[in-house]
Every structure is written in structure tokens, then in C-alpha cells.
Amino acid sequence: MSAVINVTDDTFAQEVKEEKNIPVLVDFWAGWCAPCRMIAPVLDAIAQEYEGRLKVCKVDVDKNSKTSAEYGIMSIPTLVIFKDGEEKERLIGVQSQENLKKVIDNYL
């Protein structure tokens, strides 16, 4: 069972930017954010369904301001898809599992 990986300012480059084998979905979130908590089960399901084909990571914007600022995160949740270390697509707000899968499938 694949789990969502918690990423920090210190581990972002290794877990996301240096990942060359599979796309990475990054959830920029915060613990106080109700929509962020709403999308968490969707991301857990996506991580399981796409195990081995997609890496799912979470960045807590309150604890990792350097990475959040680097990517200009102004609203949360913000979901960013990276492929070969580069940002490819950005979704802001709660997404349905079906919509998220359609977007992810474009990068597999």
C-alpha cells in the first residue's frame, strides 16, 4: 500500500525535483485548512491506485515556507503535478477524484 509522503523544505528537491522515473503530485496544504482535510482521503486513494506509477507528496505550507514561496502558493489546497522535476500543471481548490485522475492520466 503506497502512502502519501510528507515533504519538507529540506527533502523537496530529493523527493520531487530529482524524481525522474514517475510523475509527482504535490499537495500544498495546512492543518487548519478545512478544504485541505476534505481532499486528504482522495489523495490517499490516488496514492494507492497509482502505486508505482505516481508519487504523491504533501507540503505543509506553515512549516515549509521556503518551498511554498518558491512556487508562489497563494491558496490552499494547491495541487501541482511535476514530471522530470518540472511543474506541468496546477490545480487550486478541492478536486474530485475523477477530475484528478483525468489530469494525472495525461502525465503517465
TORDO-638834 format. One line per field, with one value per atom (N, C-alpha, C, O): residue number from 1; residue in three letters; x, z, y. Coordinates in Angstrom, 3 decimals. Each point is the difference from the previous one (the first is absolute). Layout:
N
pos <- [NUM,...]
code <- [ala,...]
xx <- [X,...]
zz <- [Z,...]
yy <- [Y,...]
***
This chain:
108
pos <- [1,1,1,1,2,2,2,2,3,3,3,3,4,4,4,4,5,5,5,5,6,6,6,6,7,7,7,7,8,8,8,8,9,9,9,9,10,10,10,10,11,11,11,11,12,12,12,12,13,13,13,13,14,14,14,14,15,15,15,15,16,16,16,16,17,17,17,17,18,18,18,18,19,19,19,19,20,20,20,20,21,21,21,21,22,22,22,22,23,23,23,23,24,24,24,24,25,25,25,25,26,26,26,26,27,27,27,27,28,28,28,28,29,29,29,29,30,30,30,30,31,31,31,31,32,32,32,32,33,33,33,33,34,34,34,34,35,35,35,35,36,36,36,36,37,37,37,37,38,38,38,38,39,39,39,39,40,40,40,40,41,41,41,41,42,42,42,42,43,43,43,43,44,44,44,44,45,45,45,45,46,46,46,46,47,47,47,47,48,48,48,48,49,49,49,49,50,50,50,50,51,51,51,51,52,52,52,52,53,53,53,53,54,54,54,54,55,55,55,55,56,56,56,56,57,57,57,57,58,58,58,58,59,59,59,59,60,60,60,60,61,61,61,61,62,62,62,62,63,63,63,63,64,64,64,64,65,65,65,65,66,66,66,66,67,67,67,67,68,68,68,68,69,69,69,69,70,70,70,70,71,71,71,71,72,72,72,72,73,73,73,73,74,74,74,74,75,75,75,75,76,76,76,76,77,77,77,77,78,78,78,78,79,79,79,79,80,80,80,80,81,81,81,81,82,82,82,82,83,83,83,83,84,84,84,84,85,85,85,85,86,86,86,86,87,87,87,87,88,88,88,88,89,89,89,89,90,90,90,90,91,91,91,91,92,92,92,92,93,93,93,93,94,94,94,94,95,95,95,95,96,96,96,96,97,97,97,97,98,98,98,98,99,99,99,99,100,100,100,100,101,101,101,101,102,102,102,102,103,103,103,103,104,104,104,104,105,105,105,105,106,106,106,106,107,107,107,107,108,108,108,108]
code <- [met,met,met,met,ser,ser,ser,ser,ala,ala,ala,ala,val,val,val,val,ile,ile,ile,ile,asn,asn,asn,asn,val,val,val,val,thr,thr,thr,thr,asp,asp,asp,asp,asp,asp,asp,asp,thr,thr,thr,thr,phe,phe,phe,phe,ala,ala,ala,ala,gln,gln,gln,gln,glu,glu,glu,glu,val,val,val,val,lys,lys,lys,lys,glu,glu,glu,glu,glu,glu,glu,glu,lys,lys,lys,lys,asn,asn,asn,asn,ile,ile,ile,ile,pro,pro,pro,pro,val,val,val,val,leu,leu,leu,leu,val,val,val,val,asp,asp,asp,asp,phe,phe,phe,phe,trp,trp,trp,trp,ala,ala,ala,ala,gly,gly,gly,gly,trp,trp,trp,trp,cys,cys,cys,cys,ala,ala,ala,ala,pro,pro,pro,pro,cys,cys,cys,cys,arg,arg,arg,arg,met,met,met,met,ile,ile,ile,ile,ala,ala,ala,ala,pro,pro,pro,pro,val,val,val,val,leu,leu,leu,leu,asp,asp,asp,asp,ala,ala,ala,ala,ile,ile,ile,ile,ala,ala,ala,ala,gln,gln,gln,gln,glu,glu,glu,glu,tyr,tyr,tyr,tyr,glu,glu,glu,glu,gly,gly,gly,gly,arg,arg,arg,arg,leu,leu,leu,leu,lys,lys,lys,lys,val,val,val,val,cys,cys,cys,cys,lys,lys,lys,lys,val,val,val,val,asp,asp,asp,asp,val,val,val,val,asp,asp,asp,asp,lys,lys,lys,lys,asn,asn,asn,asn,ser,ser,ser,ser,lys,lys,lys,lys,thr,thr,thr,thr,ser,ser,ser,ser,ala,ala,ala,ala,glu,glu,glu,glu,tyr,tyr,tyr,tyr,gly,gly,gly,gly,ile,ile,ile,ile,met,met,met,met,ser,ser,ser,ser,ile,ile,ile,ile,pro,pro,pro,pro,thr,thr,thr,thr,leu,leu,leu,leu,val,val,val,val,ile,ile,ile,ile,phe,phe,phe,phe,lys,lys,lys,lys,asp,asp,asp,asp,gly,gly,gly,gly,glu,glu,glu,glu,glu,glu,glu,glu,lys,lys,lys,lys,glu,glu,glu,glu,arg,arg,arg,arg,leu,leu,leu,leu,ile,ile,ile,ile,gly,gly,gly,gly,val,val,val,val,gln,gln,gln,gln,ser,ser,ser,ser,gln,gln,gln,gln,glu,glu,glu,glu,asn,asn,asn,asn,leu,leu,leu,leu,lys,lys,lys,lys,lys,lys,lys,lys,val,val,val,val,ile,ile,ile,ile,asp,asp,asp,asp,asn,asn,asn,asn,tyr,tyr,tyr,tyr,leu,leu,leu,leu]
xx <- [0.836,-0.836,0.883,0.802,-0.964,0.798,-0.577,-1.215,2.097,-0.438,0.394,0.927,-1.649,0.341,1.249,0.086,0.877,1.278,-0.028,-0.292,0.597,0.111,1.376,1.024,-1.012,1.232,0.227,-0.944,2.207,0.377,0.857,0.353,-0.026,0.923,1.295,0.577,-0.121,1.267,-0.074,1.012,-2.188,-0.108,-0.707,-0.101,-0.390,-0.762,0.803,-0.498,1.723,0.816,0.179,-0.158,0.485,0.242,-1.275,0.025,-1.130,-1.239,-0.757,-0.692,0.818,-0.813,0.852,-0.183,1.106,0.746,0.959,0.271,0.247,0.953,-0.663,0.686,-2.019,-0.716,-0.131,-0.688,1.359,-0.003,-0.775,-0.226,-0.183,-0.641,-1.505,-0.557,-0.100,-1.454,-0.420,0.754,-1.951,-0.496,-0.231,-0.174,0.177,-0.219,-1.159,-0.010,-0.956,-1.107,0.293,0.132,-0.030,0.305,-1.223,-0.556,0.153,-1.113,0.583,0.593,-0.766,0.377,-1.214,-1.070,1.218,-1.135,0.402,1.162,-2.138,0.239,-1.029,-1.109,1.484,-0.867,-1.288,-1.003,1.003,-1.180,-0.961,-1.082,1.455,-0.759,-1.039,0.351,-1.634,-1.074,-0.022,-0.120,0.230,0.030,1.193,-0.098,1.219,1.173,-0.321,0.390,-1.105,-0.384,-1.019,-0.021,-0.823,-0.995,0.654,-0.487,1.571,0.625,0.983,0.409,-0.034,0.984,-0.391,0.850,-2.103,-0.353,0.076,0.312,-0.594,0.109,1.459,0.299,0.603,1.426,0.507,0.836,-1.335,0.375,-0.435,0.756,-1.972,-0.517,0.801,0.295,0.054,0.810,1.369,0.486,0.133,1.318,-0.059,0.917,-1.985,-0.146,-0.257,0.632,-1.549,-0.378,1.151,0.145,0.674,1.081,1.363,1.034,-1.025,1.255,0.948,-0.376,1.616,1.004,-0.008,0.944,-2.021,-0.101,-0.032,0.214,-0.488,-0.108,0.425,-0.372,1.155,0.357,-0.883,-0.142,-0.454,-0.857,0.682,0.326,-0.115,0.693,-0.862,-0.842,1.073,-0.684,1.047,0.996,-1.246,0.862,-0.868,-0.917,1.206,-0.709,0.541,1.160,-2.001,0.472,0.425,0.842,-1.417,0.371,1.398,0.705,-0.306,1.301,1.075,1.180,-1.565,0.945,-0.189,-0.346,0.582,-0.271,0.947,-0.374,1.571,0.954,-0.534,-0.013,-0.419,-0.513,-1.306,-0.214,-0.653,-1.278,0.227,-0.688,1.643,0.304,0.632,-0.310,1.190,0.671,-1.008,0.209,-1.301,-1.012,-1.202,-1.007,1.102,-1.044,-1.355,-1.023,1.007,-1.260,-0.748,0.459,-1.620,-0.798,-1.311,-0.571,0.098,-1.243,0.263,0.829,-1.549,0.127,-1.388,-0.936,0.786,1.039,0.358,-0.861,2.142,0.498,0.686,0.883,-1.293,0.588,0.841,-0.472,1.723,0.912,0.545,0.459,-0.520,0.568,1.360,0.139,0.864,1.367,0.345,-0.378,1.089,0.540,1.420,0.255,0.659,1.431,0.469,0.830,-1.377,0.431,-0.586,0.316,-1.174,-0.580,-1.501,-0.691,0.192,-1.437,-0.695,0.379,-1.412,-0.746,-1.425,-0.531,-0.090,-1.393,-0.283,0.598,-1.540,-0.347,-1.518,-0.678,0.156,-1.431,-0.178,0.701,-1.636,-0.225,-1.393,-0.979,0.908,-1.279,-0.257,0.772,-1.875,-0.372,-0.332,-0.724,1.265,-0.232,-0.693,0.260,-1.128,-0.601,1.050,0.940,-1.114,0.931,-0.009,1.050,-2.231,-0.117,0.770,0.721,-0.868,0.704,1.508,0.768,-0.363,1.428,0.603,1.106,-1.835,0.488,0.144,0.956,-1.885,0.090,1.270,0.695,-0.396,1.195,1.260,0.928,-0.890,1.174,0.271,1.150,-2.204,0.171,0.696,0.625,-0.717,0.703,1.514,0.719,-0.230,1.453,0.601,1.192,-1.991,0.518,0.539,0.473]
zz <- [0.000,0.000,0.000,0.909,-1.925,-0.110,0.893,0.086,0.562,0.902,-0.575,-0.803,1.230,-0.350,0.801,1.194,-1.856,0.626,0.455,-0.791,2.063,0.508,-0.368,0.348,-1.051,-0.509,0.693,0.279,-0.009,0.646,-0.951,-1.092,1.524,-0.780,-0.273,-1.081,2.070,-0.117,-0.921,-0.589,0.447,-0.796,-1.340,-0.790,0.520,-1.226,-1.259,-0.900,0.837,-1.200,-0.251,-1.130,2.169,-0.141,-0.405,-0.912,1.585,-0.228,-1.258,-0.611,0.221,-1.107,-1.209,-1.084,1.265,-1.136,-0.616,-1.200,2.014,-0.520,-0.431,-0.456,0.591,-0.411,-1.525,-0.578,-0.058,-1.466,-0.536,-1.206,2.085,-0.468,-0.184,-0.954,1.854,-0.033,0.330,0.641,-1.073,0.377,1.510,0.679,-0.176,1.428,0.141,-0.627,1.456,0.339,1.379,0.968,-0.877,1.277,0.472,-0.732,1.967,0.639,0.974,1.013,-1.326,0.935,0.885,-0.502,1.815,0.925,1.344,0.219,0.691,1.399,0.867,-0.449,1.688,0.909,0.353,0.305,-0.339,0.349,-1.170,0.172,-1.345,-1.235,-0.193,-0.274,0.419,-0.141,-1.389,-0.079,-1.021,-1.315,-0.163,-0.697,1.344,-0.049,0.662,-0.489,1.606,0.693,-0.824,0.046,-0.799,-0.843,-1.131,-0.361,-0.195,-1.144,0.418,-0.831,2.098,0.476,-0.325,-0.483,0.724,-0.335,-1.503,-0.405,-0.412,-1.453,-0.372,-0.821,1.429,-0.295,0.487,-0.657,1.802,0.484,-1.003,-0.292,-0.235,-0.976,-1.298,-0.595,0.160,-1.218,0.196,-0.890,2.054,0.284,-0.097,-0.533,1.042,-0.056,-1.428,-0.466,-0.223,-1.347,-0.992,-0.889,1.039,-0.951,0.530,-0.511,1.517,0.594,-1.075,-0.847,0.901,-0.971,-1.282,-0.787,0.568,-1.213,0.295,-0.896,2.177,0.419,1.457,0.819,-0.502,1.391,0.481,-0.688,1.872,0.572,1.250,0.923,-0.905,1.106,0.546,-0.706,1.983,0.644,0.576,0.584,-0.763,0.572,0.886,-0.484,1.776,0.952,-0.182,0.315,-0.823,-0.325,1.224,-0.102,1.259,1.218,0.483,0.569,-0.788,0.476,-1.070,0.301,-1.544,-1.120,-0.895,-1.176,1.765,-0.703,-1.183,-0.957,1.003,-1.095,-1.295,-1.044,1.119,-1.189,-0.455,-1.197,2.137,-0.338,-0.716,-0.975,1.446,-0.631,-1.375,-0.944,0.837,-1.270,-1.111,-1.152,1.504,-0.991,0.020,-0.655,1.390,-0.011,0.448,-0.579,1.604,0.493,0.757,1.037,-1.572,0.591,0.588,0.894,-1.387,0.462,0.275,-0.654,1.632,0.270,0.114,0.419,-0.783,-0.555,-1.439,-0.799,0.503,-1.362,-0.324,0.731,-1.823,-0.451,-1.233,-0.954,0.983,-1.113,-0.487,0.787,-2.098,-0.592,-0.573,-0.789,1.205,-0.497,-0.831,0.345,-1.427,-0.789,-0.368,-0.500,0.750,-0.234,0.713,-0.517,1.717,0.834,-0.357,0.645,-1.668,-0.430,0.245,-0.179,0.598,0.186,-1.347,-0.957,0.893,-1.246,0.079,-0.985,2.156,0.129,1.452,0.914,-0.716,1.344,0.112,-0.868,1.947,0.295,1.367,0.950,-0.850,1.266,0.514,-0.746,2.028,0.619,0.011,-0.546,1.182,0.109,-1.386,-0.769,0.465,-1.284,0.246,1.004,-1.908,0.101,-0.404,-0.735,1.220,-0.347,-1.512,-0.596,-0.026,-1.437,-0.784,-0.942,1.326,-0.683,0.181,-0.946,2.147,0.282,-0.838,-0.523,0.399,-0.791,-1.473,-0.651,0.119,-1.400,-0.224,-0.999,1.928,-0.121,0.134,-0.799,1.802,0.235,-1.214,-0.410,-0.160,-1.135,-1.177,-0.803,0.679,-1.082,0.132,-0.975,2.173,0.242,0.219,0.289,-0.421,0.202,-1.291,-0.016]
yy <- [-1.180,1.180,1.246,0.212,0.589,1.211,1.091,0.181,0.525,1.063,1.346,0.109,0.909,1.368,0.371,-0.287,0.925,0.339,1.458,0.897,-0.665,1.364,0.540,-0.588,1.706,0.593,1.346,0.739,-0.441,1.257,0.841,-0.445,1.658,0.829,-0.761,0.114,-0.896,-0.717,-1.207,-0.377,-0.244,-1.223,0.208,-0.939,2.155,0.250,-0.321,-0.675,1.151,-0.231,-1.493,-0.462,-0.292,-1.433,-0.745,-0.826,1.118,-0.754,0.428,-0.815,2.080,0.515,0.375,-0.553,1.485,0.532,-1.012,0.054,-0.980,-0.981,-1.301,-0.915,0.812,-1.211,-0.001,0.841,-1.800,-0.059,-1.202,-0.098,-0.814,-1.233,0.130,-0.543,1.254,0.115,1.430,0.733,-0.328,1.329,0.091,-1.011,2.237,0.251,0.992,1.060,-1.424,0.896,0.566,-0.748,2.067,0.655,0.780,0.820,-1.092,0.700,1.017,-0.370,1.659,1.061,0.245,0.346,-0.521,-0.006,0.568,0.342,-0.241,0.370,-0.712,-0.290,0.012,-0.731,0.728,-0.647,1.975,0.787,0.174,0.562,-1.030,0.211,-1.106,-1.148,1.501,-0.999,-0.646,-1.223,1.979,-0.645,-0.955,-1.010,1.339,-0.882,-1.335,-1.060,1.128,-1.241,-0.780,-1.230,1.931,-0.665,-0.795,-1.072,1.579,-0.653,-1.104,-0.810,0.776,-0.983,-1.445,-0.747,0.314,-1.386,-0.284,-1.120,2.122,-0.156,-0.253,-0.867,1.630,-0.178,-1.353,-0.621,0.159,-1.335,-1.067,-0.926,1.056,-0.965,0.047,-1.037,2.250,0.166,-0.659,-0.697,0.918,-0.587,-1.519,-0.624,0.030,-1.458,-0.471,-0.948,1.601,-0.426,0.117,-0.839,1.879,0.252,-0.450,0.430,-1.281,-0.466,-0.518,-0.811,1.302,-0.416,0.810,-0.070,0.853,0.810,1.492,0.817,-0.450,1.391,0.090,-0.841,1.864,0.273,1.138,1.011,-1.170,1.041,0.549,-0.748,2.063,0.659,1.141,0.556,-0.220,1.119,0.947,-0.427,1.724,1.024,0.883,0.664,-0.657,0.874,1.411,0.268,0.639,1.351,0.799,0.893,-1.207,0.723,-0.377,0.834,-2.065,-0.485,0.057,-0.185,0.438,-0.037,1.216,-0.115,1.279,1.257,0.226,0.677,-1.222,0.196,-0.617,0.652,-1.891,-0.685,0.639,0.191,0.138,0.629,1.324,0.301,0.491,1.285,-0.200,0.727,-1.710,-0.276,-0.289,0.382,-1.059,-0.360,0.943,-0.269,1.355,1.019,-0.497,0.366,-1.197,-0.548,1.092,0.480,-0.093,1.069,-0.522,0.624,-1.756,-0.612,-1.468,-0.633,0.103,-1.427,-0.607,0.680,-1.943,-0.857,0.383,0.368,-0.466,0.112,-1.316,-0.447,-0.166,-1.263,0.294,0.619,-1.070,0.250,-1.338,-0.827,0.637,-1.214,0.353,0.934,-1.702,0.138,-1.230,-1.120,1.333,-1.112,0.377,1.096,-2.003,0.246,1.264,0.747,-0.520,1.113,1.346,1.000,-0.951,1.272,0.026,-1.003,2.182,0.156,-0.092,0.675,-1.530,-0.187,0.527,0.513,-0.639,0.444,0.332,-0.567,1.515,0.462,0.060,0.550,-1.122,0.017,0.642,-0.346,1.279,0.691,-0.342,0.037,-0.370,-0.330,-1.498,-0.788,0.416,-1.408,-0.535,0.632,-1.806,-0.658,-1.341,-0.664,0.277,-1.326,-1.036,0.305,-1.515,-1.069,-0.235,-0.243,0.314,-0.223,1.062,-0.327,1.592,1.082,-0.135,0.179,-0.491,-0.155,-1.131,0.131,-1.233,-1.133,0.375,-0.422,1.201,0.430,0.816,-0.185,1.084,0.834,-0.852,0.134,-1.007,-0.863,-0.882,-0.164,-0.401,-0.916,0.654,-0.693,2.022,0.709,-0.081,0.216,-0.526,0.016,-1.374,-0.116,-0.916,-1.365,-0.581,-1.136]
***
